[in-house]
Amino acid sequence: MDAATRRLVRKRAGQRCEYCRLRQEHEPFFRFHIDHIVPRQHGGGDGPQNLACHHESKHNGPNLSGIDPRTRRTVRLFHPRRQRWARHFRFDGPVMVGRTACGRATVAVLALNHPDRIELRRQLIAAGEFDEG
């Protein structure tokens, strides 16, 4: 992927993770990943419509779906180009909450409530620097 595509995706995302909503400025020691929403092995392309700015992609891997912790059903993961963030997620303080089966599965699969992320959001909230965007 070329540098211009990376810049376009980061700009479109407002320099924040399109999943957990952290801003790039809150993680100054590493650059957010530009990752495929639909992995190449599942037919996803390299065009900007299939790319998202992501805080950490090691949990996503080739997953297109996950298990909703509430219903135990397999559901598709959140797609930031096709779905509205606010329909599927909200915050309860520093904890990210899935509003829908898709949201709950995405929170679980992407480990969006990893203790390190919760602590970072807690610190940002205390400093008045965190917003959902």
C-alpha positions in Angstrom: 0.0 0.0 0.0 1.4 3.4 -0.9 2.0 6.4 1.3 -0.8 8.4 -0.4 -3.4 5.7 0.4 -2.2 5.6 4.0 -2.5 9.4 4.4 -6.0 9.3 2.8 -7.2 6.6 5.2 -5.7 8.4 8.3 -7.2 11.7 7.2 -10.7 10.2 6.6 -10.5 8.6 10.1 -9.7 11.9 11.7 -6.4 10.5 12.9 -8.2 8.1 15.2 -8.9 4.4 15.4 -12.1 3.6 13.6 -13.0 0.9 16.2 -11.9 2.1 19.7 -11.9 5.8 18.9 -8.5 6.5 20.4 -6.7 9.4 18.7 -3.2 8.9 17.2 -1.9 11.7 19.5 -2.9 9.5 22.5 -0.5 6.8 21.3 2.6 8.8 20.3 5.1 5.9 20.4 3.6 4.0 17.5 1.7 4.7 14.3 -1.9 3.3 14.0 -2.1 0.5 11.4 -3.9 0.8 8.2 -5.6 -2.6 7.9 -8.0 -4.4 5.6 -11.6 -4.5 6.8 -12.2 -7.6 4.7 -8.8 -9.4 4.6 -7.3 -10.2 1.2 -7.7 -13.9 1.8 -11.4 -13.4 1.9 -11.5 -11.3 -1.3 -10.9 -7.9 0.2 -9.1 -5.4 -2.0 -6.4 -2.9 -1.3 -8.5 0.1 -2.2 -9.3 2.8 0.4 -12.9 1.6 0.7 -11.6 -1.6 2.3 -9.0 0.0 4.6 -9.5 1.3 8.1 -7.3 3.1 10.6 -6.8 0.7 13.5 -5.2 1.0 16.9 -3.9 -2.5 16.9 -4.6 -5.2 14.3 -3.0 -8.2 15.9 -6.4 -9.3 17.3 -8.3 -8.9 14.1 -6.3 -11.3 11.9 -8.4 -12.8 9.1 -11.7 -12.6 11.1 -14.9 -11.5 9.4 -17.1 -12.7 12.2 -17.1 -13.4 15.9 -19.2 -14.9 18.6 -21.7 -12.5 20.3 -20.9 -13.0 24.0 -24.6 -12.5 24.9 -26.3 -14.8 22.4 -23.4 -17.1 21.6 -24.3 -16.7 17.9 -21.8 -16.1 15.1 -22.2 -12.6 13.7 -20.3 -10.3 11.3 -17.8 -7.9 12.7 -18.3 -4.1 12.5 -17.5 -2.7 9.1 -16.6 1.0 9.4 -17.3 1.8 5.8 -20.8 0.3 5.8 -22.0 0.8 9.4 -22.4 3.7 11.8 -20.2 3.5 14.9 -22.8 5.0 17.2 -25.4 2.3 16.3 -23.1 -0.5 17.4 -21.0 1.0 20.2 -21.0 3.3 23.2 -18.8 4.0 26.2 -19.6 3.4 29.8 -16.8 5.5 31.2 -13.6 3.9 29.8 -15.3 0.6 28.9 -16.4 0.2 25.3 -19.9 -1.5 25.2 -21.4 -3.2 22.2 -25.0 -2.1 21.6 -25.7 -4.8 19.1 -24.6 -8.4 18.5 -22.2 -7.1 15.9 -20.8 -4.5 18.4 -20.4 -7.0 21.2 -18.6 -9.5 18.9 -16.3 -6.8 17.6 -15.4 -5.6 21.1 -14.6 -9.2 22.0 -12.7 -10.3 18.9 -10.6 -7.1 18.7 -10.0 -7.0 22.4 -11.2 -3.4 22.5 -11.5 -3.6 26.3 -8.0 -4.9 26.9 -7.0 -3.7 30.4 -4.3 -1.4 28.8 -6.9 0.3 26.6 -9.3 0.7 29.5 -6.6 2.3 31.6 -5.5 4.6 28.8 -9.1 5.7 28.3 -9.5 6.2 32.1 -6.5 8.5 32.2 -7.7 10.4 29.1 -11.2 10.8 30.6 -9.7 12.1 33.9 -7.6 14.6 31.9 -10.6 15.7 29.8 -9.0 14.5 26.6 -11.2 11.6 25.5 -14.2 11.9 23.3 -16.0 9.4 21.2 -15.7 11.5 18.1 
